[in-house]
Amino acid sequence: MSDVRHVLVLPDRDSAEEVAEALAERFGVMEEPQLVRDALAGEDDAEDAQWLVVVEDPKGVHDPAKLDALADEYEGWLEAE
């Protein structure tokens, strides 16, 4: 399987940080996920920013359904590639 990148979308930074920690605990993700602030189109208010947790999965071993379930626990979702 080719390189896979999973992008989890979370409502705020705290949720994104908690999900990043949970990825290591639950999924054994060794490489630190990348946290990215994603301002919503046309929004200037920082409160309207979403946070992305980017997980590199070069061997394609992480189950997208389980990643989506994790994000859902924090009112987020797994972005479809």
C-alpha positions as CSV (number, residue, x, y, z in Angstrom):
1,M,0.0,0.0,0.0
2,S,1.3,3.5,-0.8
3,D,1.8,6.3,1.7
4,V,-1.4,7.4,3.4
5,R,-2.1,10.6,5.2
6,H,-5.0,10.8,7.6
7,V,-6.4,14.3,8.5
8,L,-8.6,14.6,11.6
9,V,-10.6,17.8,11.9
10,L,-11.2,19.0,15.4
11,P,-13.2,22.0,16.7
12,D,-10.4,23.6,18.9
13,R,-6.7,23.3,19.9
14,D,-7.4,21.5,23.1
15,S,-9.3,18.7,21.3
16,A,-6.6,18.4,18.7
17,E,-3.9,18.1,21.4
18,E,-5.9,15.4,23.2
19,V,-6.5,13.5,20.0
20,A,-2.7,13.7,19.2
21,E,-2.0,12.1,22.6
22,A,-4.7,9.5,22.2
23,L,-3.2,8.5,18.8
24,A,0.0,7.4,20.5
25,E,-1.8,5.6,23.3
26,R,-4.5,3.8,21.3
27,F,-2.9,3.4,17.9
28,G,0.8,3.3,18.7
29,V,1.5,6.2,16.4
30,M,5.2,6.8,17.0
31,E,5.7,9.9,14.9
32,E,4.3,13.0,16.5
33,P,1.1,14.1,14.5
34,Q,1.2,17.5,13.0
35,L,-1.3,20.0,14.4
36,V,-2.4,22.7,12.0
37,R,-4.7,25.6,12.6
38,D,-7.2,25.9,9.7
39,A,-9.2,29.1,9.6
40,L,-12.6,28.7,8.0
41,A,-12.9,30.4,4.6
42,G,-14.0,34.0,5.0
43,E,-13.8,34.0,8.8
44,D,-11.5,36.5,10.5
45,D,-12.4,35.5,14.1
46,A,-9.8,33.1,15.6
47,E,-12.6,31.4,17.5
48,D,-13.9,30.1,14.2
49,A,-10.7,28.2,13.4
50,Q,-10.7,24.4,13.2
51,W,-7.6,22.3,14.1
52,L,-6.3,19.6,11.9
53,V,-4.3,16.6,13.2
54,V,-2.3,15.2,10.4
55,V,-1.2,11.5,10.8
56,E,1.4,10.1,8.4
57,D,0.7,6.4,7.8
58,P,3.3,5.2,5.3
59,K,2.4,1.5,5.7
60,G,-1.4,2.2,5.7
61,V,-1.9,0.3,8.9
62,H,-4.3,2.7,10.7
63,D,-8.0,1.9,10.3
64,P,-9.8,5.0,9.0
65,A,-13.1,3.9,10.7
66,K,-11.3,3.8,14.1
67,L,-9.6,7.2,13.5
68,D,-13.0,8.7,12.6
69,A,-14.5,7.2,15.8
70,L,-11.6,8.8,17.9
71,A,-12.2,12.2,16.2
72,D,-15.9,11.8,16.8
73,E,-15.3,11.5,20.6
74,Y,-14.0,15.1,20.4
75,E,-16.8,16.4,18.1
76,G,-14.6,16.1,15.1
77,W,-14.3,13.8,12.1
78,L,-11.8,12.2,9.7
79,E,-11.5,14.2,6.5
80,A,-12.1,12.1,3.4
81,E,-9.1,12.2,1.1
